[in-house]
Amino acid sequence: MRKSSLLVLFLTVFIDLIGFGMVIPFLPFYAREYGASGTMVGAVVGIYSIMQFFFAPVWGRLSDRIGRRPVILISLTASCTGYFLFGIAHGLGILFASRIIAGAGGANIGTAQAYIADTTTPENRAKGMGLIGAAFGMGFILGPPLSGILSEVGTHHGLAGNLLPGMAAAGLSLCALTIALFVLGESKAPDVTVRSGLPPQFDRRVWKEMSHHHMMLAIMATLFITLLSVAGMETSVTLHARDRFHFEQIDMAYLFFFMGVIVAGIQGGLIGRLARALGERKLVAIGAASFTIGLVMVPSVYRVSLLYVIAFFIAVGQGLCYPSLTSLVTKASPPKEHGSMLGLASGIGSLARFLGPIISGFFYDMAKAPGAFYTGATLTAIAFAVSLWMRKLPLLTEKEEWTKSEAATVGPAE
């Protein structure tokens, strides 16, 4: 039953991420069509990640209290609504509203990861988390070309370019909702003793508790730093490839497809065996080192073939780091807090994805490729250093240690 639940969860996230991949690459284009300034385009794109920053910890904590399944159903309903609004948008107001609603709905990744944690053993945790990463990668691989085809078909028949992609994304989210509604079982019984109050990212008790657990702080810091660099890379590599190699959209599609296949292959097949052989902490260090090597090399290459070699290093880093870090979150927190902690990790990641393109774009404007990529390499080098420190820290997963720490730092739960 656990295997079938994991398969259903994979399909649910995969279908939903195809819808996400269908919308994101073309969102700035449609915003421009409706008269958005450059700043407004950035706001329309960035509001999605900001909503995830706010809602991912909320969904995670709520799933600890009422169960994973109802939260996943609620968030998929929001995603479906947001994509439908995107499809019918004929102005900035509805377009903006669609991204707010879709961002809130798309903040369910932490809850999906908590479901994985509920239904896997610690030894297989990284493999389970890799399924979510593989769903991400495959969704991004298939989403953009499908959206491009539908947009072209719609335009050929006199329809708005965003209508068919939006309706298709909404339909896919509806399929994911239907699968989850009828097939996905509950992985965790409701627990009303889970703390309530402020969302975890604004709850001083959570941060005070974490301050006594250096391992969790190290995990969150590494997650934020690596995603900050990766999100910036996704923007700067597009600018760099256009300026130096004169890439067009199809060339960028091939490059990101190449990276997506590698990430999906690692997270969908290899990560479990690697984690059992080496351990998650060593994989994080290897991934951060691979990131750093790739980013440092980018400004010095002038051949497209070498750019693909560099992309391989970056994709390996991405494939290793994220599932290993999310697996470590569950091993460094008590089971009753998995939803809250994974939601907090997802929210921190969303904040990094929002800030990364802004920071990378600023340094690219200041010093072109060296400014953007050396800054990213510095961040991943810091993440590598933190990962080495992380290997010396205990996980502190024993229930009695956490219970004692919670009593000493935050008192009884509300």
C-alpha positions, 0 to 999 in steps of 0.5 A: 500500500505504501508503494501505491501511495508513493506512486499516486503522490508522484503522479499527483506532483508530476501532473501538477508540475507539468501545469506549472512548467506550462505557465512559468516560461511564458508568463513574462511574455503575457504580462508584457502583452497586457502593458506591464512595466519591467518592474510589474513583470518581475512582480507577476513572476515573483509573487508566486514564490512569495506566496509559497514562502507564506503558505508552505509552512502554513500548509505543513503545520496544518498537515501535522494537525489535520493530516496530509491528504486534506491539505494536498486536496485544498492546495490542488484545488487552489492550483486548478483555480489559479491556472483557470484564471491564467487561461481567461486573463485579459488584463494584469489584474486577473493575471496577478490574481491567478499567480497569487492563488496558484502560488498558494496552491503550489506551496504544497511541496513541503506537505508532499515531502512530509507524506513521503517521510510518513511512508518511508523508512529512514534508510529509504527517505532520500529515495522517496524525496528524490521522487518529488525532485524527479516529478519536478524535473520531468514536469519542467521538461514536458511543460514548456514545449507543451505550452509552446505548442498549445499557444501556437495552436491557439494563436493560429485559430485566433485565440488568446495565446494564454487560453489553451495553456491555462486551460490545459494546466487547469485540466492537469491540476484537476486530474491530479486533484481527482487522483488524490481524491479517489486514490491517495490515502492518509499517511498521518492521523490528525494530531491536535497537540501540534502547536498552533499560532503563528506560521512557523517562519514567523514563530519565535518559538520555532527559531528559538528551538532550532537555535539549540539544534545546530544540525537543523540550522545548518540544513536550513542554511545550506538549503537557502544558500544553494537554492539562492545560487541555483535560482540566480543561475537559471536567470544568469545562464539565460542572459549569458547564453544569449550574449556570448553564444547567441542562443535563441529560445530553442537553444535554451530549451535544449540546454535546460532539457539536458539538465532536467534529464540529468536531475530527473535521472539522479533524483528518480533512480540513483539518489536512494542507492547513493544515500544508502552507500554514502549518506545524505550529508556526504551527498550534500557536500559532493553536490555543493562542490559540483555546483561550485566547480560548474559555476566557476567555469562558466565565464571562461568557456567560449564553446557550446560543447563546454557549456554542456559539460558545465551544465552537467556539473550544475545538474549533478549538484542540483540532483544531489543536494535538494533531496538529501537536504529534505531527507535530513530535515526529517531525520533532524526533527521529531515525526510530529513536526515533519510537516512544519519543518518541511513546510518551513524548508519549502518556504525558505526555498521559495524565498531563495527562489524569489531573491536569487534572480534579483541578486544574480541579475544585479551582479550580471548588470554590474560585471556580466558573467563573472559577476553573476557566476562568481557570486553564485560560486561563492555562495555554493562554496559557503554551502560546501563549507557548511556541509562539512561542518554538518557532517560533525553534528548529531541528527538529534532524532531521538524522541527523548532529546527533542522532548527535553529540548522543547520543554527547556526552550519553548514550554508546552505546546498550545 
